[in-house]
Amino acid sequence: MFVKDVMVQNQVGLHARPATFFIQKANEFKSSIWIEKEERRVNAKSLLGILSLGIVGGTQIRIIADGADEEAAVEGLIELVESGFAEETR
């Protein structure tokens, strides 16, 4: 199991479009992946799960992966979150 915390950078947080990008990235990996906010944990490959967390900009989240490519999965998703989902380029 590999765990890492990250701060959501983009202003709107993980609403529908960034959450979709996050899920697409998560689905590139074989590992089971979860997002944790405070004490709630949801499947990182579930749009409804992610949206139910109500993650806004400036929120600290924990990304947890368990499986063959767990470290690559967490690092890849953190890179995506830290990029602000490339929203500032629009």
WOBEL-V36727 format. One record per residue. PHI is phi in radians with two decimals (999 if undefined). Layout:
phi=[PHI	PHI]
This chain:
phi=[999	-2.18	-2.29	-2.66	-1.71	-2.60	-1.66	-1.26	-1.53	-1.22	-1.04	-1.46	1.36	-1.70	-1.49	-0.93	-1.19	-1.10	-1.11	-1.12	-1.06	-1.08	-1.14	-1.04	-1.16	-1.05	-1.27	-1.31	-1.96	-1.39	-1.07	-1.35	-2.29	-2.26	-2.00	-2.14	-2.23	0.97	-1.84	-1.72	-2.16	-2.29	-1.18	-1.28	-1.82	-2.03	-1.06	-1.09	-1.08	-1.12	-1.10	-1.17	-1.33	1.05	-1.37	-1.95	-0.99	1.54	-1.48	-1.53	-2.17	-2.03	-1.89	-2.18	-2.33	-2.47	2.71	-1.06	-2.02	-1.01	-1.18	-1.10	-1.10	-1.11	-1.09	-1.11	-1.26	-1.13	-1.03	-1.12	-1.10	-1.17	-1.32	1.24	1.01	1.02	-1.27	-1.24	-1.52	-1.62]
